[in-house]
Amino acid sequence: MSIIELGEIRDEPASAPPVHRPRAVGRPLRSATVLFLSLMVLTGAVPPTQRTVSVVPASRMATAYLAGDGVFVVDPPTPDGDRYLTAYAQPAPTGAGVRRRWQTPLARTGNYLDVRVERGLVLALAVNAPNRLFQTTAFDTATGRQRWQHPGGTQPTPGGGLLVTNGREDGSGTMSGVEPDTGLVLWSVPIPPAASPTYHLNPEGQVDRFVLLQPTGEVQVHDAGTGQLLRSIDTLPGDRSAYQRVQIVDDLLLLVPPGSTRLVSFGLAELQPLWTAEVTLVSHVLECGGLLCAVPQIGGLQVLDPATGSVRWSEPGQDVLADVRYGRLLMTRPGQGYTVRDAATGQVRTELGAWSLMPVLGPDDPLVGVRRGDDGRMVVAELDLVAGRTRIVDVLPGIAGSCQASLPVLLCQRLDGTTALWRLTR
């Protein structure tokens, strides 16, 4: 069942420009005309924003996932131990309710962490206690029929394939290429203990290469479509081994050598050494507006030139990098709100206030923040880093949390324990 609600839409007060009444020119209007125009404004010219709310059939203990054009519900086990995955179609903008597409049984054990749509399949990722091993089960999108099941997690590769990474409890495992329709394993590459696989994504967000760091210090670059070894380099001369980490950012392979006090850059194509930078206790590195954002384990930020490794600017405080969009950094400090900075200079562009970021489906989906209003309702806003402002999308009553977003669609659990899908009129 769907309900049409009247929503409340407004921008943040700081960003709302003053409204000036236009100066009247020409012949004065007659009172009847004024009355007519006033009625038009009140009744037809500015209609109230409407939202459609559809209840998703799910128990209090169930978990719902927004994926593709549907909603997927993982039920808790029944008293007999049975559990199910149910697929629902998202309602149309006209206000029809959610429609059940199919229901299929799930494995009785394991905690399900994610359900997504990829390569024409519904992929359910579970982790099994106590060994914390991952397992992916593939279902037919149209019917819910189980296609295959493999240990590990999946990522798409160019040419329509899937890369499956299976890590075991001791840190070893396998990288495998899988045919999506049948689950046939096309090739496999062993992962030594502590090899720490890392991935290179093409512009479409698909894995085209993966890197393994051997305990001996050898860095190996493999083709993600075939598993073929493309090139390798020894980063620990001599017969020794030590703990290191690697990460791929754009076309750079970044190595954190023993001691974690430096960052060593190689060109991914040929593995030629490029530069070494002093970065203490680096946790991870992100691409940020054509630069490298190195995040230390102790907090703060160092922004490096990817060509030379030189420091463009740094933030030694407790600021945490939350997101990067179009050359703008979204940063926050514990107990404070979000700040937008320019990636190239570190200059503070604007303060966005205190929000909780909502999970979004795709990397290009707008950033969505939520916060509780004084009246208990949930304020939903789009955070625009380029414009440096927040735009209030809606104010929703009765929201408990566990929200996901792909505007104009929101999926949340309500205070009464039900799960609902909101389609907002933006």
C-alpha positions in Angstrom: 0.0 0.0 0.0 1.2 3.5 -0.8 0.3 6.8 0.9 0.6 10.3 -0.6 2.0 12.7 2.0 2.4 16.4 2.0 6.1 17.2 2.6 8.0 20.1 4.0 10.7 21.5 1.6 12.9 24.3 2.5 16.6 25.3 2.2 18.9 26.1 5.0 18.2 29.6 6.3 21.8 30.8 5.6 21.5 29.9 1.9 18.1 31.4 1.3 18.4 34.7 -0.6 16.1 37.6 0.4 13.0 37.9 -1.6 12.1 41.4 -2.9 8.7 42.3 -4.1 8.9 43.5 -7.7 8.0 47.2 -8.1 4.7 47.7 -9.9 4.8 49.5 -13.2 2.2 50.8 -15.5 -1.5 50.9 -14.8 -2.7 49.9 -11.3 -4.4 46.5 -11.2 -8.0 46.3 -10.3 -8.9 44.6 -7.0 -10.7 41.7 -8.7 -7.5 40.9 -10.7 -5.4 41.1 -7.6 -7.8 38.7 -5.8 -7.7 36.3 -8.8 -3.9 36.2 -9.0 -3.7 35.7 -5.2 -5.9 32.7 -5.4 -3.9 31.3 -8.3 -0.7 31.6 -6.2 -2.3 29.9 -3.2 -4.0 27.1 -5.0 -2.3 26.3 -8.2 0.9 28.1 -8.9 3.0 26.6 -6.1 1.6 23.2 -5.3 2.8 21.5 -2.0 5.5 19.0 -2.4 4.2 15.4 -2.3 6.0 12.3 -1.3 4.9 8.7 -1.8 5.4 6.2 1.1 5.3 2.5 0.5 5.5 -0.1 3.3 8.0 -2.9 2.6 6.8 -6.2 4.0 9.6 -7.0 6.5 9.8 -8.0 10.1 11.6 -6.0 12.8 14.6 -8.2 12.7 14.8 -8.4 8.9 17.4 -6.4 6.9 16.4 -4.5 3.7 18.7 -3.5 0.9 18.2 -0.9 -1.9 19.7 -2.3 -5.1 19.1 -1.8 -8.8 15.4 -1.1 -9.3 14.3 -3.2 -6.4 14.3 -3.7 -2.6 15.7 -7.0 -1.2 14.8 -8.3 2.2 16.8 -10.8 4.2 14.6 -12.4 6.8 15.9 -13.7 10.1 15.7 -17.5 10.6 12.3 -18.9 11.5 12.0 -21.2 14.6 12.6 -24.1 12.3 15.8 -22.5 11.0 14.6 -21.5 7.6 15.4 -18.1 6.1 14.5 -16.4 2.9 15.5 -13.6 0.5 12.6 -11.7 -0.9 12.8 -9.3 -3.9 10.3 -6.4 -4.3 9.9 -4.0 -7.2 10.2 -0.4 -6.3 6.8 1.4 -6.7 6.2 3.6 -9.7 6.2 7.4 -9.3 2.4 7.3 -9.6 2.2 5.8 -6.1 1.6 2.0 -6.6 2.7 -0.1 -3.7 5.8 -2.4 -3.7 5.2 -5.7 -5.6 6.8 -9.0 -4.6 8.8 -10.4 -7.5 10.1 -13.7 -5.9 11.2 -15.4 -2.7 14.0 -17.9 -2.4 15.6 -19.8 0.5 18.9 -18.8 1.9 21.6 -20.8 3.7 20.6 -21.2 7.4 24.0 -20.0 8.7 25.9 -16.8 8.2 25.3 -13.1 8.6 24.3 -11.3 5.4 26.3 -8.1 4.9 25.1 -6.9 1.4 22.8 -7.6 -1.4 23.4 -6.0 -4.8 22.6 -6.3 -8.5 25.5 -7.0 -10.8 25.9 -8.6 -14.2 22.2 -9.6 -14.4 22.5 -11.3 -11.0 21.4 -10.7 -7.5 24.5 -11.2 -5.4 24.1 -11.9 -1.6 27.3 -11.6 0.5 27.4 -13.4 3.8 30.1 -14.0 6.4 30.3 -17.2 8.5 31.3 -17.1 12.1 33.6 -17.9 13.8 36.2 -18.1 11.0 34.9 -14.9 9.3 34.9 -16.4 5.8 32.9 -14.7 3.1 30.6 -16.4 0.7 28.7 -15.1 -2.3 25.5 -16.6 -3.6 24.2 -15.6 -7.0 20.4 -15.6 -7.9 18.6 -15.0 -11.1 17.3 -11.4 -11.2 14.0 -12.3 -12.8 13.1 -15.6 -11.0 15.2 -15.8 -7.8 16.6 -19.2 -8.9 20.0 -19.9 -7.3 22.7 -19.9 -10.1 25.9 -20.6 -8.1 27.7 -20.1 -4.8 31.4 -19.4 -4.2 33.5 -18.6 -1.2 34.7 -14.9 -1.2 33.4 -11.6 -2.5 32.9 -10.5 -6.1 33.8 -7.4 -8.2 33.0 -6.8 -11.9 35.7 -7.0 -14.6 35.9 -5.6 -18.2 34.2 -7.9 -20.7 31.3 -8.9 -18.5 33.2 -11.2 -16.0 33.5 -11.3 -12.2 36.6 -11.4 -10.1 36.2 -13.5 -6.9 38.5 -12.8 -3.9 38.5 -15.6 -1.4 40.5 -14.9 1.8 41.0 -17.6 4.3 41.5 -17.3 8.1 45.3 -17.5 7.8 45.4 -14.7 5.3 45.9 -16.9 2.3 43.3 -17.5 -0.4 42.7 -17.4 -4.2 41.8 -14.8 -6.8 39.5 -16.4 -9.4 37.8 -15.4 -12.6 34.1 -16.5 -12.7 31.6 -16.7 -15.6 28.6 -14.9 -14.3 25.8 -17.0 -15.9 27.1 -20.4 -14.8 29.5 -19.7 -12.0 32.2 -21.6 -13.9 35.7 -20.8 -12.5 37.8 -19.8 -15.5 41.2 -19.4 -13.8 42.7 -19.0 -10.3 45.7 -17.4 -8.8 46.9 -18.3 -5.2 47.1 -15.6 -2.6 50.0 -16.2 -0.1 49.4 -15.3 3.5 49.5 -11.5 4.1 49.7 -10.8 0.4 47.0 -8.1 0.7 45.3 -7.9 -2.7 44.6 -4.4 -4.1 42.8 -3.4 -7.2 43.0 -1.0 -10.1 39.6 0.3 -11.4 39.0 1.5 -15.0 36.8 4.6 -15.6 33.7 2.3 -15.5 34.5 1.2 -12.0 35.5 -2.3 -13.1 38.7 -4.1 -11.9 41.1 -4.5 -14.8 44.2 -5.3 -12.7 45.0 -6.6 -9.3 48.2 -6.5 -7.3 49.7 -9.1 -4.9 52.5 -8.3 -2.4 54.5 -11.4 -1.7 56.0 -11.8 1.8 59.4 -11.7 0.1 58.8 -8.1 -1.1 57.9 -9.1 -4.7 55.0 -7.0 -6.1 53.1 -8.7 -8.8 50.6 -7.1 -11.2 48.0 -9.4 -12.7 45.4 -9.0 -15.4 42.0 -9.2 -13.7 40.3 -10.7 -16.8 42.8 -13.6 -17.3 44.8 -13.9 -14.1 48.0 -13.5 -16.2 51.1 -12.1 -14.5 51.8 -8.8 -16.3 54.9 -7.6 -14.5 56.7 -7.8 -11.1 59.3 -6.0 -9.1 61.4 -6.8 -5.9 60.9 -4.1 -3.3 63.0 -5.9 -0.6 66.5 -6.5 -2.1 68.3 -9.5 -0.5 66.9 -12.7 1.0 64.6 -11.3 3.6 61.0 -10.6 4.3 59.1 -7.8 6.2 55.6 -6.4 6.6 54.7 -3.9 3.8 51.5 -2.6 2.3 50.6 -1.5 -1.2 47.8 0.5 -2.6 46.8 1.6 -6.1 45.6 5.2 -6.7 44.9 6.0 -10.4 48.0 4.8 -12.3 50.3 4.8 -9.3 51.3 1.9 -7.1 52.0 3.2 -3.6 54.2 1.1 -1.3 54.4 1.6 2.5 57.7 0.0 3.4 58.8 -1.4 6.8 58.4 1.2 9.5 55.4 3.0 7.9 57.3 6.3 7.8 57.5 6.7 4.0 55.4 6.4 0.9 57.2 5.0 -2.2 55.5 5.6 -5.6 55.9 3.4 -8.7 54.2 3.7 -12.1 51.7 0.9 -12.4 52.3 0.3 -16.1 56.0 -0.5 -15.9 56.6 -0.5 -12.1 59.3 2.1 -12.5 60.2 4.0 -9.3 59.0 7.6 -9.3 59.4 9.2 -5.9 59.6 8.8 -2.1 57.7 11.0 0.4 57.9 11.2 4.2 54.5 10.3 5.5 54.4 9.1 9.1 52.1 6.1 9.9 50.1 6.4 6.7 46.8 4.5 6.9 45.6 4.8 3.3 45.7 7.1 0.3 42.9 8.5 -1.8 42.6 10.3 -5.1 41.4 13.8 -4.4 40.9 16.3 -7.2 43.9 15.2 -9.2 46.1 15.0 -6.0 46.9 12.3 -3.4 45.3 12.5 0.0 47.4 10.5 2.5 45.5 9.8 5.7 47.8 9.1 8.7 46.8 6.6 11.4 46.9 9.3 14.0 44.4 11.6 12.1 44.8 14.6 10.0 45.7 14.8 6.3 48.7 15.3 3.9 47.9 16.2 0.3 50.7 15.3 -2.1 51.5 16.1 -5.7 51.2 12.7 -7.6 54.0 13.7 -10.0 56.6 14.5 -7.4 55.4 13.4 -4.0 55.9 16.9 -2.7 53.4 18.1 0.0 50.9 20.7 -1.3 49.3 21.2 2.1 48.7 19.4 5.4 46.2 19.3 8.2 47.8 18.0 11.4 44.7 18.1 13.5 41.9 15.6 14.1 40.0 16.3 11.0 38.7 13.2 9.2 38.3 13.0 5.4 34.7 11.8 4.8 34.3 12.2 1.0 35.8 13.7 -2.1 33.7 15.2 -4.9 34.9 17.3 -7.9 38.0 18.8 -6.3 36.3 19.4 -2.9 37.0 17.6 0.3 34.3 16.9 2.9 36.0 16.8 6.3 34.7 16.5 9.8 36.1 16.7 13.3 34.8 14.6 16.3 32.0 16.5 17.9 31.8 19.1 15.2 30.1 19.5 11.8 31.2 19.1 8.2 33.6 21.5 6.5 34.2 21.7 2.7 37.8 22.4 1.7 39.4 23.0 -1.6 41.6 20.0 -2.5 44.3 22.0 -4.2 44.9 24.6 -1.4 43.2 23.3 1.7 41.2 26.5 1.9 37.9 26.2 3.8 35.1 26.9 1.4 32.1 26.6 3.7 30.7 25.0 6.9 27.8 22.6 6.3 26.9 21.9 9.9 26.3 18.6 11.7 24.9 15.7 9.7 25.1 12.0 9.5 26.0 10.7 6.1 23.5 8.2 4.6 24.8 5.3 2.5 24.2 5.8 -1.2 24.0 3.3 -4.0 26.5 4.6 -6.5 29.6 6.8 -6.4 27.9 9.4 -8.5 24.7 9.6 -6.4 24.4 12.9 -4.5 25.7 12.9 -0.9 22.8 12.7 1.5 22.9 13.8 5.1 20.3 13.3 7.9 19.9 14.8 11.3 17.1 14.9 14.0 15.1 18.1 14.2 13.9 19.7 17.4 10.5 18.1 16.9 12.0 14.6 16.5 11.5 14.4 12.7 14.4 13.4 10.4 15.7 16.2 8.2 17.0 14.9 4.9 19.4 17.1 2.9 21.5 16.9 -0.2 25.1 18.0 0.5 26.4 19.9 -2.5 30.2 20.3 -2.1 30.7 22.3 -5.3 28.0 24.8 -4.5 29.0 24.7 -0.8 25.4 24.4 0.5 22.9 22.0 1.8 19.5 21.6 0.2 16.7 20.3 2.4 15.0 17.5 0.5 12.4 16.5 3.0 11.5 16.3 6.7 10.2 12.9 7.6 8.3 11.8 10.7 8.7 8.5 12.6 12.2 7.5 11.3 14.3 5.2 13.4 17.4 4.9 11.2 19.1 2.3 9.0 18.6 4.5 6.0 19.9 4.1 2.4 19.5 6.6 -0.4 19.5 6.9 -4.2 17.6 10.2 -4.6 14.7 10.6 -5.0 14.3 7.2 -3.3 14.9 6.6 0.4 14.7 3.3 2.3 14.5 3.5 6.2 13.3 1.7 9.2 10.5 3.5 11.1 10.0 3.9 14.8 7.2 1.3 14.8 9.6 -1.3 13.4 8.3 -1.3 9.9 10.5 -0.7 6.8 9.3 1.9 4.3 10.3 3.3 0.9 9.9 7.0 0.2 9.9 8.4 -3.3 10.4 12.2 -2.9 9.3 14.9 -5.4 12.6 16.8 -5.8 
